[in-house]
Amino acid sequence: MAGSLVAVLSGCGPKKVAVAPPPPPPVVVIPPRPMPPLGASPNMVVPALAVDGSRRTVNTGISSAQALWNLRSAYNVAALNCIGPQYEPILSGYKDFLKKHGKTLTSTNKALDKEFKTRFGAKSVREREAYQTQVYNYFALPPVVPALCNAAMGLAVELQAVPAGQLDGFAMTGLAKAEAPFKEFFNSYDQYRADLAAWEARYGAGAAASAGSGATPVASAGNLAQPAYAR
């Protein structure tokens, strides 16, 4: 009897409740790895920002004569690289530019020879050629050429309205417009590097360790053969 009572009482105890298994961990969706803007090289070195936030490029700290000559260089690069019927105004405008402002360009060229002679003496020709090569390479940066072409379309119209003998007064403004697409690209590239660093820190630490080699430099004021006007 006593044994039966114990068996009955034990059957009245709390029943075990089934415990559901823990949910699976949430799926982490990894966003695509940031890519350089405009299909640029992932290892490009762009001109640095100065303390005041300005971008130090081949056009930083130059004389008015050099600004005019660099505007001519940018226009020349556009005339050579902006191919297609939609860009015909650039080539025809550049030819008119050389004719209308021929005297101003000749005097500017002579003034620059003097500037470089003052700074570099017997090495002036070599130094000027080296600097000017960097200017051409700067404006021919492949990812930005399409944007340069668009800017040059507007410049072609504005330059047609500049009377002969008054190009000096437009040089700085025109050069700034020609260079604007490049500064925009450099800002985008800096943002890409910041985004990539954040992505690597969160999703792929060390995955881009090899990205530090084989840098492709872009001409900046810090790595130029400095002309007489640059300090």
GROMACS elastic network, one bead per residue, 0.5 to 0.9 nm:
[ bonds ]
;  ai    aj funct       b0    kb
    1     4     6  0.51583   500
    1     5     6  0.63575   500
    1     6     6  0.88376   500
    2     5     6  0.51264   500
    2     6     6  0.64030   500
    2     7     6  0.87794   500
    3     6     6  0.52191   500
    3     7     6  0.63303   500
    3     8     6  0.87433   500
    4     7     6  0.51164   500
    4     8     6  0.62721   500
    4     9     6  0.87275   500
    5     8     6  0.50950   500
    5     9     6  0.61783   500
    5    10     6  0.85632   500
    6     9     6  0.51400   500
    6    10     6  0.60622   500
    6    11     6  0.86163   500
    7    10     6  0.52243   500
    7    11     6  0.63774   500
    8    11     6  0.52603   500
    8    12     6  0.67770   500
    9    12     6  0.52508   500
    9    13     6  0.71903   500
   10    13     6  0.56984   500
   11    14     6  0.85562   500
   12    15     6  0.84949   500
   14    17     6  0.89778   500
   19    22     6  0.89441   500
   20    23     6  0.86185   500
   21    24     6  0.88237   500
   22    25     6  0.87158   500
   23    26     6  0.84876   500
   24    27     6  0.85303   500
   25    28     6  0.87862   500
   30    33     6  0.84426   500
   30   203     6  0.69676   500
   31    34     6  0.85222   500
   31   199     6  0.84558   500
   31   203     6  0.87779   500
   32    35     6  0.84989   500
   32   199     6  0.89030   500
   33   195     6  0.88986   500
   33   196     6  0.69905   500
   33   199     6  0.68072   500
   33   200     6  0.82867   500
   33   203     6  0.89700   500
   33   204     6  0.89414   500
   34   192     6  0.66071   500
   34   193     6  0.83299   500
   34   195     6  0.64875   500
   34   196     6  0.54459   500
   34   199     6  0.74530   500
   35    38     6  0.89119   500
   35    39     6  0.77613   500
   35    40     6  0.85850   500
   35    42     6  0.74957   500
   35   192     6  0.68744   500
   35   193     6  0.88950   500
   35   196     6  0.78132   500
   36    39     6  0.59039   500
   36    40     6  0.54698   500
   36    41     6  0.67585   500
   36    42     6  0.58300   500
   36   188     6  0.83756   500
   36   189     6  0.64278   500
   36   192     6  0.59568   500
   36   193     6  0.79763   500
   37    40     6  0.59094   500
   37    41     6  0.88300   500
   37   143     6  0.82130   500
   37   185     6  0.74605   500
   37   188     6  0.65545   500
   37   189     6  0.62072   500
   37   192     6  0.71352   500
   38   143     6  0.55539   500
   38   144     6  0.76803   500
   38   185     6  0.83076   500
   39    42     6  0.86081   500
   39   143     6  0.66085   500
   40    43     6  0.85491   500
   40    44     6  0.75237   500
   40   142     6  0.81457   500
   40   143     6  0.59345   500
   40   189     6  0.86237   500
   41    44     6  0.55459   500
   41   215     6  0.87258   500
   41   216     6  0.75406   500
   42   193     6  0.88427   500
   42   211     6  0.71166   500
   42   215     6  0.84527   500
   42   216     6  0.88504   500
   43   211     6  0.61654   500
   43   212     6  0.68167   500
   43   213     6  0.72351   500
   43   214     6  0.66540   500
   43   216     6  0.59929   500
   43   217     6  0.85605   500
   44   189     6  0.86685   500
   44   214     6  0.86163   500
   44   215     6  0.54219   500
   44   217     6  0.57943   500
   44   218     6  0.72553   500
   45    48     6  0.85397   500
   45   215     6  0.62391   500
   45   216     6  0.57611   500
   45   218     6  0.59200   500
   45   219     6  0.88631   500
   46    57     6  0.89963   500
   46   186     6  0.61626   500
   46   189     6  0.77669   500
   46   190     6  0.81241   500
   46   216     6  0.86073   500
   46   217     6  0.64829   500
   46   218     6  0.53317   500
   46   219     6  0.76639   500
   46   220     6  0.74401   500
   47    55     6  0.64318   500
   47    56     6  0.58132   500
   47    57     6  0.58518   500
   47    58     6  0.89037   500
   47   186     6  0.74187   500
   47   217     6  0.83365   500
   47   218     6  0.64560   500
   47   219     6  0.67343   500
   47   221     6  0.73732   500
   47   222     6  0.77727   500
   48    54     6  0.85105   500
   48    55     6  0.59248   500
   48    56     6  0.58890   500
   48    57     6  0.79824   500
   48   186     6  0.89525   500
   48   220     6  0.73142   500
   48   221     6  0.85242   500
   48   222     6  0.80116   500
   49    52     6  0.77809   500
   49    53     6  0.55094   500
   49    54     6  0.54971   500
   49    56     6  0.61007   500
   50    53     6  0.52188   500
   50    54     6  0.53375   500
   50    55     6  0.61009   500
   50    56     6  0.64543   500
   51    54     6  0.74105   500
   52    55     6  0.88786   500
   55    60     6  0.78989   500
   55   183     6  0.72346   500
   55   186     6  0.85781   500
   55   220     6  0.84719   500
   55   221     6  0.88601   500
   56    59     6  0.75869   500
   56    60     6  0.55892   500
   56    61     6  0.85977   500
   56   220     6  0.57463   500
   56   221     6  0.51411   500
   56   222     6  0.71789   500
   57    60     6  0.53453   500
   57    61     6  0.89431   500
   57   138     6  0.86855   500
   57   183     6  0.88938   500
   57   218     6  0.87687   500
   57   219     6  0.66016   500
   57   222     6  0.78456   500
   58    61     6  0.84961   500
   58    62     6  0.83246   500
   58   131     6  0.82608   500
   58   134     6  0.74220   500
   58   135     6  0.62270   500
   58   138     6  0.75819   500
   58   219     6  0.63300   500
   58   220     6  0.52078   500
   58   221     6  0.51839   500
   58   222     6  0.87215   500
   58   224     6  0.73945   500
   59    62     6  0.60563   500
   59    66     6  0.84181   500
   59    67     6  0.71559   500
   59    70     6  0.76478   500
   59   135     6  0.81405   500
   59   175     6  0.83851   500
   59   176     6  0.88661   500
   59   179     6  0.84489   500
   59   220     6  0.83454   500
   59   221     6  0.75831   500
   60   220     6  0.84364   500
   60   221     6  0.64279   500
   60   230     6  0.75285   500
   61   221     6  0.85009   500
   61   229     6  0.66597   500
   61   230     6  0.51809   500
   61   231     6  0.70692   500
   62    65     6  0.80600   500
   62    66     6  0.59578   500
   62    67     6  0.63753   500
   62   227     6  0.82075   500
   62   228     6  0.85993   500
   62   229     6  0.54666   500
   62   230     6  0.58892   500
   63    66     6  0.51704   500
   63    67     6  0.61580   500
   63    68     6  0.87125   500
   63   228     6  0.88367   500
   63   229     6  0.58474   500
   63   230     6  0.82020   500
   64    68     6  0.62906   500
   64    69     6  0.86762   500
   64   168     6  0.73104   500
   64   169     6  0.89343   500
   64   171     6  0.72403   500
   64   172     6  0.70336   500
   65    68     6  0.52393   500
   65    69     6  0.63350   500
   65    70     6  0.86523   500
   65   108     6  0.56919   500
   65   109     6  0.79793   500
   65   111     6  0.70123   500
   65   112     6  0.66421   500
   65   168     6  0.76621   500
   65   171     6  0.83566   500
   66    70     6  0.59331   500
   66    71     6  0.84092   500
   66   108     6  0.79194   500
   66   109     6  0.87005   500
   66   111     6  0.89408   500
   66   112     6  0.67938   500
   66   229     6  0.87553   500
   67    70     6  0.50771   500
   67    71     6  0.61077   500
   67    72     6  0.86043   500
   67   168     6  0.88332   500
   67   171     6  0.59404   500
   67   172     6  0.59110   500
   67   174     6  0.88964   500
   67   175     6  0.65752   500
   68    71     6  0.50846   500
   68    72     6  0.63444   500
   68    73     6  0.87353   500
   68   105     6  0.81470   500
   68   108     6  0.76722   500
   68   167     6  0.77303   500
   68   168     6  0.66108   500
   68   170     6  0.81819   500
   68   172     6  0.70135   500
   68   174     6  0.84454   500
   68   175     6  0.74266   500
   69    73     6  0.62627   500
   69    74     6  0.87475   500
   69   105     6  0.75265   500
   69   108     6  0.72270   500
   69   109     6  0.75009   500
   69   112     6  0.87051   500
   69   171     6  0.83232   500
   70    74     6  0.61548   500
   70    75     6  0.85022   500
   70   132     6  0.82354   500
   70   135     6  0.70040   500
   70   136     6  0.84712   500
   70   171     6  0.86921   500
   70   175     6  0.70361   500
   71    74     6  0.51120   500
   71    75     6  0.61693   500
   71    76     6  0.84947   500
   71   171     6  0.65774   500
   71   172     6  0.81331   500
   71   174     6  0.66150   500
   71   176     6  0.86739   500
   71   178     6  0.72843   500
   72    75     6  0.50901   500
   72    76     6  0.60580   500
   72    77     6  0.86629   500
   72    94     6  0.87169   500
   72    97     6  0.88741   500
   72    98     6  0.88212   500
   72   105     6  0.86215   500
   72   171     6  0.89726   500
   72   175     6  0.86510   500
   73    77     6  0.61777   500
   73    78     6  0.86018   500
   73   132     6  0.84717   500
   73   135     6  0.73274   500
   73   136     6  0.63479   500
   73   139     6  0.79556   500
   74    77     6  0.51386   500
   74    78     6  0.62617   500
   74    79     6  0.86564   500
   74   135     6  0.81597   500
   74   136     6  0.71412   500
   74   138     6  0.88843   500
   74   139     6  0.58436   500
   74   140     6  0.82844   500
   74   148     6  0.84165   500
   74   152     6  0.84320   500
   74   175     6  0.78826   500
   74   178     6  0.67024   500
   74   179     6  0.82872   500
   75    78     6  0.50988   500
   75    79     6  0.61572   500
   75    80     6  0.87054   500
   75    90     6  0.79342   500
   75    91     6  0.88559   500
   75    94     6  0.67123   500
   75   152     6  0.67923   500
   75   155     6  0.84210   500
   75   156     6  0.84356   500
   75   178     6  0.80595   500
   76    79     6  0.50402   500
   76    80     6  0.62771   500
   76    81     6  0.86247   500
   76    91     6  0.85144   500
   76    94     6  0.70700   500
   76   136     6  0.87514   500
   77    80     6  0.52058   500
   77    81     6  0.60316   500
   77    82     6  0.81568   500
   77   136     6  0.69262   500
   77   139     6  0.66486   500
   77   140     6  0.63465   500
   77   145     6  0.88107   500
   77   148     6  0.89559   500
   78    81     6  0.51658   500
   78    82     6  0.53606   500
   78    83     6  0.87928   500
   78    90     6  0.70941   500
   78    91     6  0.79493   500
   78    94     6  0.89562   500
   78   139     6  0.82989   500
   78   140     6  0.81495   500
   78   145     6  0.76427   500
   78   148     6  0.67564   500
   78   149     6  0.58375   500
   78   152     6  0.66010   500
   79    82     6  0.58475   500
   79    83     6  0.79510   500
   79    87     6  0.84510   500
   79    88     6  0.86334   500
   79    90     6  0.56594   500
   79    92     6  0.83891   500
   79    93     6  0.86523   500
   79    94     6  0.66770   500
   79   149     6  0.84597   500
   79   152     6  0.85881   500
   80    83     6  0.74190   500
   80    91     6  0.76756   500
   81   140     6  0.80445   500
   81   145     6  0.74604   500
   81   146     6  0.88445   500
   81   149     6  0.79801   500
   82    86     6  0.88935   500
   82    87     6  0.60240   500
   82    88     6  0.83237   500
   82    90     6  0.76808   500
   82    91     6  0.82956   500
   82   145     6  0.77231   500
   82   146     6  0.74393   500
   82   148     6  0.84505   500
   82   149     6  0.56434   500
   82   150     6  0.89322   500
   82   152     6  0.89672   500
   83    86     6  0.80436   500
   83    87     6  0.62702   500
   83    88     6  0.77293   500
   84    87     6  0.55541   500
   84    88     6  0.67783   500
   85    88     6  0.51816   500
   85    89     6  0.85359   500
   86    89     6  0.76439   500
   87    90     6  0.56053   500
   87    91     6  0.73403   500
   87   149     6  0.74073   500
   87   150     6  0.84828   500
   87   152     6  0.88390   500
   87   153     6  0.70393   500
   88    91     6  0.55355   500
   88    92     6  0.63354   500
   88    93     6  0.83042   500
   89    92     6  0.52379   500
   89    93     6  0.55488   500
   89    94     6  0.82460   500
   89   153     6  0.68205   500
   89   156     6  0.68451   500
   89   157     6  0.82872   500
   90    93     6  0.50194   500
   90    94     6  0.59642   500
   90    95     6  0.86519   500
   90   149     6  0.80969   500
   90   152     6  0.65244   500
   90   153     6  0.59653   500
   90   154     6  0.89989   500
   90   155     6  0.84604   500
   90   156     6  0.58528   500
   90   157     6  0.88350   500
   91    94     6  0.51026   500
   91    95     6  0.63790   500
   91    96     6  0.87611   500
   91   156     6  0.88508   500
   92    95     6  0.52164   500
   92    96     6  0.63569   500
   92    97     6  0.85632   500
   92   156     6  0.87868   500
   93    96     6  0.50778   500
   93    97     6  0.59631   500
   93    98     6  0.87061   500
   93   156     6  0.55366   500
   93   157     6  0.78163   500
   93   159     6  0.80084   500
   93   160     6  0.71401   500
   94    98     6  0.63003   500
   94    99     6  0.87312   500
   94   156     6  0.73168   500
   95    98     6  0.53178   500
   95    99     6  0.64973   500
   95   100     6  0.87626   500
   96    99     6  0.51259   500
   96   100     6  0.59507   500
   96   101     6  0.83034   500
   96   160     6  0.78670   500
   97   100     6  0.53215   500
   97   101     6  0.58515   500
   97   102     6  0.77564   500
   97   156     6  0.85777   500
   97   159     6  0.72389   500
   97   160     6  0.72765   500
   98   101     6  0.55115   500
   98   102     6  0.52874   500
   98   105     6  0.78450   500
   99   102     6  0.51910   500
   99   103     6  0.85532   500
  100   103     6  0.80293   500
  100   104     6  0.88412   500
  100   160     6  0.89775   500
  100   163     6  0.80155   500
  100   164     6  0.57524   500
  100   165     6  0.86328   500
  101   104     6  0.52951   500
  101   105     6  0.61086   500
  101   106     6  0.86256   500
  101   163     6  0.84167   500
  101   164     6  0.55525   500
  101   165     6  0.68087   500
  101   166     6  0.85986   500
  101   167     6  0.71989   500
  102   105     6  0.51425   500
  102   106     6  0.61504   500
  102   107     6  0.87203   500
  102   164     6  0.86711   500
  103   106     6  0.51363   500
  103   107     6  0.62816   500
  103   108     6  0.85314   500
  103   164     6  0.85892   500
  103   165     6  0.78545   500
  104   107     6  0.52570   500
  104   108     6  0.60374   500
  104   109     6  0.85627   500
  104   164     6  0.79942   500
  104   165     6  0.63246   500
  104   166     6  0.84140   500
  104   167     6  0.73112   500
  104   168     6  0.80265   500
  105   109     6  0.60702   500
  105   110     6  0.86761   500
  105   167     6  0.89335   500
  106   109     6  0.51651   500
  106   110     6  0.64402   500
  106   111     6  0.87415   500
  107   110     6  0.51468   500
  107   111     6  0.62006   500
  107   112     6  0.87183   500
  108   112     6  0.62223   500
  108   113     6  0.86529   500
  109   112     6  0.51919   500
  109   113     6  0.63441   500
  109   114     6  0.88615   500
  110   113     6  0.50495   500
  110   114     6  0.64757   500
  110   115     6  0.87999   500
  111   114     6  0.51765   500
  111   115     6  0.63361   500
  111   116     6  0.88562   500
  112   116     6  0.62020   500
  112   117     6  0.83513   500
  112   128     6  0.85542   500
  113   116     6  0.53658   500
  113   117     6  0.60125   500
  113   118     6  0.86033   500
  113   124     6  0.75508   500
  113   125     6  0.77490   500
  113   128     6  0.79912   500
  114   118     6  0.60639   500
  114   119     6  0.86394   500
  114   124     6  0.87837   500
  115   118     6  0.52561   500
  115   119     6  0.64632   500
  115   120     6  0.86679   500
  115   124     6  0.86519   500
  115   227     6  0.77718   500
  115   228     6  0.58371   500
  115   229     6  0.76022   500
  116   119     6  0.50870   500
  116   120     6  0.57385   500
  116   121     6  0.72721   500
  116   123     6  0.84775   500
  116   124     6  0.50564   500
  116   125     6  0.75455   500
  116   127     6  0.75154   500
  116   128     6  0.65873   500
  116   227     6  0.62093   500
  116   228     6  0.57343   500
  116   229     6  0.87083   500
  117   120     6  0.53379   500
  117   122     6  0.70851   500
  117   123     6  0.76949   500
  117   125     6  0.78407   500
  117   228     6  0.84188   500
  118   121     6  0.58919   500
  118   124     6  0.80498   500
  118   228     6  0.70582   500
  119   123     6  0.89332   500
  119   124     6  0.73202   500
  119   227     6  0.69076   500
  119   229     6  0.85232   500
  120   123     6  0.52627   500
  120   125     6  0.85443   500
  120   127     6  0.73603   500
  120   227     6  0.80826   500
  120   228     6  0.76928   500
  121   124     6  0.54379   500
  121   125     6  0.87724   500
  122   125     6  0.75410   500
  122   126     6  0.87298   500
  123   126     6  0.55382   500
  123   127     6  0.61083   500
  123   128     6  0.85863   500
  124   127     6  0.51091   500
  124   128     6  0.59630   500
  124   129     6  0.84826   500
  124   227     6  0.89469   500
  125   128     6  0.52354   500
  125   129     6  0.61367   500
  125   130     6  0.85725   500
  126   129     6  0.51879   500
  126   130     6  0.61261   500
  126   131     6  0.86213   500
  127   130     6  0.51043   500
  127   131     6  0.61540   500
  127   132     6  0.85251   500
  127   225     6  0.64197   500
  127   226     6  0.81363   500
  127   227     6  0.75044   500
  128   131     6  0.51112   500
  128   132     6  0.59948   500
  128   133     6  0.84832   500
  128   225     6  0.82742   500
  128   227     6  0.73090   500
  129   132     6  0.50902   500
  129   133     6  0.60787   500
  129   134     6  0.86983   500
  130   133     6  0.52085   500
  130   134     6  0.65333   500
  130   135     6  0.88949   500
  130   224     6  0.84426   500
  130   225     6  0.69860   500
  131   134     6  0.51845   500
  131   135     6  0.64205   500
  131   136     6  0.89191   500
  131   224     6  0.66542   500
  131   225     6  0.60054   500
  131   226     6  0.75843   500
  131   227     6  0.75458   500
  132   136     6  0.63323   500
  132   137     6  0.86008   500
  133   136     6  0.51998   500
  133   137     6  0.61631   500
  133   138     6  0.84692   500
  134   137     6  0.50089   500
  134   138     6  0.59137   500
  134   139     6  0.86847   500
  134   218     6  0.86921   500
  134   219     6  0.60518   500
  134   220     6  0.87522   500
  134   224     6  0.77444   500
  135   138     6  0.50154   500
  135   139     6  0.64296   500
  135   140     6  0.86141   500
  135   219     6  0.76032   500
  136   139     6  0.53509   500
  136   140     6  0.60983   500
  136   141     6  0.88079   500
  137   141     6  0.62666   500
  137   218     6  0.82507   500
  137   219     6  0.76556   500
  138   141     6  0.55912   500
  138   182     6  0.86188   500
  138   218     6  0.67028   500
  138   219     6  0.59931   500
  138   220     6  0.85516   500
  139   142     6  0.86127   500
  139   144     6  0.80485   500
  139   145     6  0.74232   500
  139   148     6  0.78233   500
  139   178     6  0.85855   500
  139   179     6  0.78333   500
  139   182     6  0.79481   500
  140   143     6  0.87121   500
  140   144     6  0.76178   500
  140   145     6  0.61670   500
  140   148     6  0.87217   500
  141   144     6  0.57335   500
  141   145     6  0.62528   500
  141   182     6  0.84844   500
  141   218     6  0.81285   500
  142   145     6  0.53377   500
  142   146     6  0.80945   500
  143   146     6  0.72935   500
  143   147     6  0.83925   500
  143   185     6  0.84489   500
  144   147     6  0.53482   500
  144   148     6  0.61810   500
  144   149     6  0.87408   500
  144   181     6  0.67967   500
  144   182     6  0.63319   500
  144   185     6  0.70910   500
  145   149     6  0.61359   500
  145   150     6  0.87243   500
  145   181     6  0.88245   500
  145   182     6  0.89457   500
  146   149     6  0.50746   500
  146   150     6  0.65321   500
  146   151     6  0.88141   500
  147   150     6  0.50904   500
  147   151     6  0.62690   500
  147   152     6  0.85273   500
  147   181     6  0.59175   500
  147   182     6  0.82565   500
  148   152     6  0.59326   500
  148   153     6  0.85836   500
  148   178     6  0.65883   500
  148   179     6  0.79112   500
  148   180     6  0.85785   500
  148   181     6  0.63394   500
  148   182     6  0.79621   500
  149   153     6  0.62803   500
  149   154     6  0.89935   500
  150   153     6  0.52535   500
  150   154     6  0.69962   500
  150   155     6  0.89396   500
  151   154     6  0.54385   500
  151   155     6  0.63092   500
  151   156     6  0.87190   500
  151   177     6  0.68717   500
  151   178     6  0.60575   500
  151   179     6  0.87496   500
  151   180     6  0.83314   500
  151   181     6  0.76131   500
  152   156     6  0.58643   500
  152   157     6  0.86152   500
  152   177     6  0.85028   500
  152   178     6  0.67363   500
  153   156     6  0.52812   500
  153   157     6  0.68122   500
  154   157     6  0.53832   500
  154   158     6  0.64430   500
  154   159     6  0.87053   500
  154   177     6  0.89694   500
  155   159     6  0.58597   500
  155   160     6  0.84123   500
  155   174     6  0.69022   500
  155   177     6  0.76545   500
  155   178     6  0.76583   500
  156   159     6  0.52591   500
  156   160     6  0.62641   500
  156   161     6  0.89722   500
  157   160     6  0.53250   500
  157   161     6  0.68764   500
  158   161     6  0.53483   500
  158   162     6  0.68437   500
  158   174     6  0.84884   500
  159   162     6  0.51542   500
  159   163     6  0.84416   500
  159   167     6  0.82847   500
  159   170     6  0.83215   500
  159   174     6  0.82580   500
  160   163     6  0.77542   500
  162   165     6  0.84724   500
  162   166     6  0.64517   500
  162   167     6  0.63924   500
  162   170     6  0.76531   500
  163   166     6  0.56506   500
  163   167     6  0.72179   500
  164   167     6  0.67777   500
  165   168     6  0.76149   500
  166   169     6  0.58045   500
  166   170     6  0.72854   500
  167   170     6  0.52854   500
  167   171     6  0.61610   500
  168   171     6  0.52790   500
  168   172     6  0.80065   500
  169   172     6  0.73574   500
  169   173     6  0.81445   500
  170   173     6  0.54250   500
  170   174     6  0.58624   500
  170   175     6  0.84065   500
  171   174     6  0.51649   500
  171   175     6  0.59426   500
  171   176     6  0.85145   500
  172   175     6  0.51620   500
  172   176     6  0.61625   500
  172   177     6  0.87329   500
  173   176     6  0.52256   500
  173   177     6  0.64388   500
  173   178     6  0.88103   500
  174   177     6  0.51770   500
  174   178     6  0.62776   500
  174   179     6  0.86668   500
  175   178     6  0.50179   500
  175   179     6  0.60851   500
  175   180     6  0.85013   500
  176   179     6  0.51190   500
  176   180     6  0.59517   500
  177   180     6  0.52014   500
  177   181     6  0.78920   500
  178   181     6  0.70426   500
  178   182     6  0.82225   500
  179   182     6  0.54043   500
  179   183     6  0.65470   500
  179   184     6  0.88536   500
  180   183     6  0.52686   500
  180   184     6  0.62503   500
  180   185     6  0.86645   500
  181   184     6  0.50739   500
  181   185     6  0.61810   500
  181   186     6  0.87187   500
  182   186     6  0.61995   500
  182   187     6  0.86298   500
  183   186     6  0.50127   500
  183   187     6  0.61804   500
  183   188     6  0.85509   500
  184   187     6  0.51560   500
  184   188     6  0.62236   500
  184   189     6  0.86113   500
  185   189     6  0.60794   500
  185   190     6  0.86431   500
  186   190     6  0.62010   500
  186   191     6  0.86054   500
  187   190     6  0.51453   500
  187   191     6  0.63052   500
  187   192     6  0.86549   500
  188   191     6  0.50288   500
  188   192     6  0.61578   500
  188   193     6  0.87546   500
  189   193     6  0.63297   500
  189   194     6  0.86978   500
  190   193     6  0.51592   500
  190   194     6  0.63479   500
  190   195     6  0.86665   500
  191   194     6  0.50492   500
  191   195     6  0.60790   500
  191   196     6  0.84622   500
  192   195     6  0.50389   500
  192   196     6  0.59812   500
  192   197     6  0.85446   500
  193   196     6  0.50015   500
  193   197     6  0.61211   500
  193   198     6  0.86363   500
  194   197     6  0.51711   500
  194   198     6  0.63336   500
  194   199     6  0.86555   500
  195   198     6  0.51627   500
  195   199     6  0.61337   500
  195   200     6  0.86219   500
  196   200     6  0.60521   500
  196   201     6  0.84981   500
  197   200     6  0.51591   500
  197   201     6  0.61412   500
  197   202     6  0.87323   500
  197   205     6  0.89386   500
  198   201     6  0.51273   500
  198   202     6  0.63541   500
  198   203     6  0.85003   500
  199   202     6  0.53019   500
  199   203     6  0.57024   500
  199   204     6  0.67918   500
  199   205     6  0.82773   500
  200   203     6  0.53540   500
  200   206     6  0.69472   500
  200   207     6  0.69648   500
  200   208     6  0.74976   500
  201   204     6  0.63383   500
  201   205     6  0.52305   500
  201   206     6  0.83346   500
  202   205     6  0.69793   500
  203   207     6  0.89844   500
  204   207     6  0.52878   500
  204   208     6  0.79015   500
  205   208     6  0.76468   500
  205   209     6  0.85359   500
  206   209     6  0.51452   500
  206   210     6  0.86019   500
  207   210     6  0.78424   500
  207   211     6  0.89175   500
  208   211     6  0.52967   500
  208   212     6  0.79869   500
  209   212     6  0.64909   500
  209   213     6  0.88772   500
  210   213     6  0.62870   500
  211   214     6  0.78774   500
  211   215     6  0.83770   500
  212   215     6  0.70149   500
  217   220     6  0.85591   500
  219   222     6  0.81286   500
  219   223     6  0.66251   500
  219   224     6  0.69718   500
  220   223     6  0.57262   500
  220   224     6  0.65553   500
  221   224     6  0.55707   500
  221   225     6  0.86716   500
  221   226     6  0.77151   500
  221   230     6  0.83232   500
  222   225     6  0.88902   500
  222   226     6  0.85831   500
  223   226     6  0.82322   500
  224   227     6  0.83066   500
  226   229     6  0.78971   500
  226   230     6  0.58896   500
  226   231     6  0.77146   500
  227   230     6  0.56243   500
  227   231     6  0.85106   500
  228   231     6  0.79294   500
